[in-house]
């Protein structure tokens, strides 16, 4: 059974793996990012500049994050969302820590 499952996993990974290497210079796409105003102000200019240099056909569309609900990410309306990872984050949402922050008052 172990060998059969291993083959299934390998076949699944092969289906999801791109056939050719992604050429960022030729990529034409708009990505929608849902994030807070603070993150856009802090990281937006640098991100926009880097995208313009490395992927000139890519456009970034920033939409405000007014709540913690991730429905727009789940249904594909949003491509990337930033926020605090909590217990309500579903297992289907792929997460990666960008930084750690603490509030001092």
MIMARNU-758715 format. One line per field, with one value per atom (N, C-alpha, C): z, y, x; residue in three letters; atom name; residue number from 0. Coordinates in steps of 0.001 Angstrom, whole numbers, m for minus. Each point is the difference from the previous one (the first is absolute). Layout:
z: [Z	...]
y: [Y	...]
x: [X	...]
r: [ALA	...]
a: [CA	...]
k: [NUM	...]
This chain:
z: [0	0	0	721	76	m1386	m804	m1345	m878	107	m796	389	1285	469	m443	88	m429	m1486	m822	m1428	m225	742	m115	353	1059	404	m1080	m545	m1060	m1237	m365	m1152	247	1211	341	m64	511	m64	m1445	m839	m1404	m728	333	m627	393	1233	484	m355	m402	m344	m1412	m194	m1349	m958	m1251	m1017	m373	m67	m378	1098	m18	971	m280	1034	m131	m403	m1070	m467	467	1065	570	m972	m894	m959	m992	m220	m966	670	1317	729	m107	m382	m106	935	1143	954	1029	523	1115	1243	1051	1273	969	701	996	1384	737	1336	996	986	1049	1251	400	1114	671	1106	739	m657	301	m523	455	1235	532	m776	m380	m777	m1401	m594	m1334	62	1005	134	259	791	368	m1109	m574	m953	m1448	m230	m1340	m1013	297	m995	m432	956	m342	m811	377	m719	m1423	m151	m1335	m863	570	m749	m444	891	m352	m1070	131	m1005	m1354	m20	m1257	m672	795	m563	m468	823	m269	m791	70	m698	m525	m1059	m458	m455	m296	m422	1157	1216	1184	629	375	709	1374	982	1360	317	493	407	1495	755	1450	388	825	533	1525	657	1456	727	1098	856	1199	m35	1037	1113	m234	1016	m106	884	18	m800	m600	m779	m1264	m336	m1172	m1136	m46	m1054	m1396	m175	m1320	m466	926	m335	m381	756	m257	m1348	m376	m1253	m1221	206	m1127	m444	689	m333	310	1027	442	m178	m500	m206	1220	776	1164	1069	1234	1114	1136	646	1171	1240	1105	1251	1065	1109	1129	m186	141	m114	1339	m52	1234	m91	1017	61	m1031	m518	m987	m1423	m186	m1322	m415	m1123	m462	m484	7	m431	m1500	m777	m1434	m373	969	m236	272	m1012	150	652	1068	741	56	137	191	829	1054	845	m746	23	m611	1040	1175	1106	1284	1117	1293	553	657	503	1428	780	1320	270	743	308	1373	94	1272	314	1210	385	1269]
y: [m1194	1194	1262	m69	1144	389	m979	280	621	m486	551	1455	269	1366	916	m482	802	354	m946	264	1023	m130	963	1413	126	1308	561	m817	448	422	m764	364	1315	188	1251	1190	m160	1071	313	m1014	209	794	m249	730	1475	286	1375	764	m698	621	586	1250	574	m779	m66	m730	762	1317	805	1024	512	1011	1301	635	1239	1134	705	1155	1258	601	1173	1176	113	1106	m110	m1214	m205	m171	m69	m213	1227	m215	1072	m364	698	m343	1109	102	895	m852	323	m690	934	m530	766	m352	1018	m179	692	m730	548	178	1249	294	1307	299	1236	1184	1191	1223	120	m389	104	m828	m1206	m842	561	522	594	1194	849	1174	m382	m1038	m406	m769	m994	m897	206	705	171	602	1153	607	m914	m668	m921	m1186	m531	m1144	392	1140	474	225	592	224	m1287	m983	m1283	m727	10	m644	685	1324	731	m399	m220	m391	m1448	m907	m1428	m621	595	m545	1172	662	1228	m172	m1203	m234	m285	41	m301	1305	5	1138	m470	855	m301	854	m640	690	m215	1080	m87	279	m867	217	4	823	107	m1248	m267	m1112	600	m71	625	m960	m1304	m989	m1167	m975	m1147	m1188	129	m1092	m239	m1261	m337	m595	291	m538	395	1246	453	m757	m374	m797	m1418	m549	m1367	m125	1017	m123	492	466	383	1441	790	1415	752	m456	599	m1041	437	m918	m123	1078	m3	869	m444	755	8	1144	73	157	m453	126	m897	m11	m814	m1411	m981	m1395	m406	m491	m384	m1384	m343	m1323	m160	1113	m82	m155	58	m191	m1450	m198	m1351	m745	m1320	m799	117	469	127	1280	883	1254	m207	215	m148	1271	m144	1160	10	1216	171	1255	m108	1152	980	1277	1049	666	217	567	m178	232	m41	1414	344	1360	m76	995	72	1453	161	1337	398	1203	521	1249	41	1152	621]
x: [829	m829	877	1111	909	518	363	510	m1080	m1221	m1099	m285	m17	m242	1143	1225	1144	m110	m426	m187	m1104	m1085	m1101	454	773	512	916	889	904	m781	m1030	m828	m727	m519	m669	940	1201	990	384	109	349	m1084	m1255	m1107	49	350	12	1273	1040	1271	m81	445	m30	896	m426	755	1266	m105	1152	296	1203	403	m754	m491	m743	937	m349	768	m720	486	m654	m60	947	7	m1157	m513	m1086	m1362	m29	m1242	m896	m1263	m993	m1146	m109	m1040	m167	m1199	m276	m208	732	m140	m708	m985	m741	519	432	552	m918	m438	m874	842	162	894	m396	625	m296	702	m512	613	1453	269	1352	1012	m379	903	200	m1063	128	942	m163	860	1456	206	1357	705	m686	649	m436	m1094	m545	958	625	891	1142	633	1086	m483	m1156	m574	m377	m634	m386	1238	1039	1235	661	36	628	m803	m1326	m844	193	86	195	1310	1036	1303	33	m529	157	m1143	m1188	m1176	m832	473	m657	m1452	m428	m1380	m950	524	m812	m481	m1265	m599	m443	161	m440	m1213	m1013	m1229	m163	55	m126	m1446	m570	m1343	111	m831	114	m465	654	m401	m718	m1308	m809	m392	180	m330	967	m132	913	m518	m1147	m596	820	271	815	m820	m1278	m856	439	459	444	1233	856	1183	m419	m924	m456	m704	m795	m746	783	1237	844	m151	m815	m142	1290	703	1260	1095	1168	1121	903	100	875	m638	101	m574	1000	138	866	m861	513	m733	586	m661	425	m542	867	m413	m590	m1228	m670	m594	m755	m617	m1110	m508	m1076	530	1321	586	m189	m684	m305	1228	m48	1152	281	m973	210	749	187	701	1477	814	1442	535	774	485	1516	535	1438	203	778	282	899	m377	814	895	m559	757	m794	656	m663	7	m1085	m182	m516	295	m586	m359	m1040	m499	503	517	474	m819	m537	m811	492]
r: [UNK	UNK	UNK	UNK	UNK	UNK	UNK	UNK	UNK	UNK	UNK	UNK	UNK	UNK	UNK	UNK	UNK	UNK	UNK	UNK	UNK	UNK	UNK	UNK	UNK	UNK	UNK	UNK	UNK	UNK	UNK	UNK	UNK	UNK	UNK	UNK	UNK	UNK	UNK	UNK	UNK	UNK	UNK	UNK	UNK	UNK	UNK	UNK	UNK	UNK	UNK	UNK	UNK	UNK	UNK	UNK	UNK	UNK	UNK	UNK	UNK	UNK	UNK	UNK	UNK	UNK	UNK	UNK	UNK	UNK	UNK	UNK	UNK	UNK	UNK	UNK	UNK	UNK	UNK	UNK	UNK	UNK	UNK	UNK	UNK	UNK	UNK	UNK	UNK	UNK	UNK	UNK	UNK	UNK	UNK	UNK	UNK	UNK	UNK	UNK	UNK	UNK	UNK	UNK	UNK	UNK	UNK	UNK	UNK	UNK	UNK	UNK	UNK	UNK	UNK	UNK	UNK	UNK	UNK	UNK	UNK	UNK	UNK	UNK	UNK	UNK	UNK	UNK	UNK	UNK	UNK	UNK	UNK	UNK	UNK	UNK	UNK	UNK	UNK	UNK	UNK	UNK	UNK	UNK	UNK	UNK	UNK	UNK	UNK	UNK	UNK	UNK	UNK	UNK	UNK	UNK	UNK	UNK	UNK	UNK	UNK	UNK	UNK	UNK	UNK	UNK	UNK	UNK	UNK	UNK	UNK	UNK	UNK	UNK	UNK	UNK	UNK	UNK	UNK	UNK	UNK	UNK	UNK	UNK	UNK	UNK	UNK	UNK	UNK	UNK	UNK	UNK	UNK	UNK	UNK	UNK	UNK	UNK	UNK	UNK	UNK	UNK	UNK	UNK	UNK	UNK	UNK	UNK	UNK	UNK	UNK	UNK	UNK	UNK	UNK	UNK	UNK	UNK	UNK	UNK	UNK	UNK	UNK	UNK	UNK	UNK	UNK	UNK	UNK	UNK	UNK	UNK	UNK	UNK	UNK	UNK	UNK	UNK	UNK	UNK	UNK	UNK	UNK	UNK	UNK	UNK	UNK	UNK	UNK	UNK	UNK	UNK	UNK	UNK	UNK	UNK	UNK	UNK	UNK	UNK	UNK	UNK	UNK	UNK	UNK	UNK	UNK	UNK	UNK	UNK	UNK	UNK	UNK	UNK	UNK	UNK	UNK	UNK	UNK	UNK	UNK	UNK	UNK	UNK	UNK	UNK	UNK	UNK	UNK	UNK	UNK	UNK	UNK	UNK	UNK	UNK	UNK	UNK	UNK	UNK	UNK	UNK	UNK	UNK	UNK	UNK	UNK	UNK	UNK	UNK	UNK	UNK	UNK	UNK	UNK]
a: [N	CA	C	N	CA	C	N	CA	C	N	CA	C	N	CA	C	N	CA	C	N	CA	C	N	CA	C	N	CA	C	N	CA	C	N	CA	C	N	CA	C	N	CA	C	N	CA	C	N	CA	C	N	CA	C	N	CA	C	N	CA	C	N	CA	C	N	CA	C	N	CA	C	N	CA	C	N	CA	C	N	CA	C	N	CA	C	N	CA	C	N	CA	C	N	CA	C	N	CA	C	N	CA	C	N	CA	C	N	CA	C	N	CA	C	N	CA	C	N	CA	C	N	CA	C	N	CA	C	N	CA	C	N	CA	C	N	CA	C	N	CA	C	N	CA	C	N	CA	C	N	CA	C	N	CA	C	N	CA	C	N	CA	C	N	CA	C	N	CA	C	N	CA	C	N	CA	C	N	CA	C	N	CA	C	N	CA	C	N	CA	C	N	CA	C	N	CA	C	N	CA	C	N	CA	C	N	CA	C	N	CA	C	N	CA	C	N	CA	C	N	CA	C	N	CA	C	N	CA	C	N	CA	C	N	CA	C	N	CA	C	N	CA	C	N	CA	C	N	CA	C	N	CA	C	N	CA	C	N	CA	C	N	CA	C	N	CA	C	N	CA	C	N	CA	C	N	CA	C	N	CA	C	N	CA	C	N	CA	C	N	CA	C	N	CA	C	N	CA	C	N	CA	C	N	CA	C	N	CA	C	N	CA	C	N	CA	C	N	CA	C	N	CA	C	N	CA	C	N	CA	C	N	CA	C	N	CA	C	N	CA	C	N	CA	C	N	CA	C	N	CA	C	N	CA	C	N	CA	C	N	CA	C	N	CA	C]
k: [0	0	0	1	1	1	2	2	2	3	3	3	4	4	4	5	5	5	6	6	6	7	7	7	8	8	8	9	9	9	10	10	10	11	11	11	12	12	12	13	13	13	14	14	14	15	15	15	16	16	16	17	17	17	18	18	18	19	19	19	20	20	20	21	21	21	22	22	22	23	23	23	24	24	24	25	25	25	26	26	26	27	27	27	28	28	28	29	29	29	30	30	30	31	31	31	32	32	32	33	33	33	34	34	34	35	35	35	36	36	36	37	37	37	38	38	38	39	39	39	40	40	40	41	41	41	42	42	42	43	43	43	44	44	44	45	45	45	46	46	46	47	47	47	48	48	48	49	49	49	50	50	50	51	51	51	52	52	52	53	53	53	54	54	54	55	55	55	56	56	56	57	57	57	58	58	58	59	59	59	60	60	60	61	61	61	62	62	62	63	63	63	64	64	64	65	65	65	66	66	66	67	67	67	68	68	68	69	69	69	70	70	70	71	71	71	72	72	72	73	73	73	74	74	74	75	75	75	76	76	76	77	77	77	78	78	78	79	79	79	80	80	80	81	81	81	82	82	82	83	83	83	84	84	84	85	85	85	86	86	86	87	87	87	88	88	88	89	89	89	90	90	90	91	91	91	92	92	92	93	93	93	94	94	94	95	95	95	96	96	96	97	97	97	98	98	98	99	99	99	100	100	100	101	101	101	102	102	102	103	103	103	104	104	104]
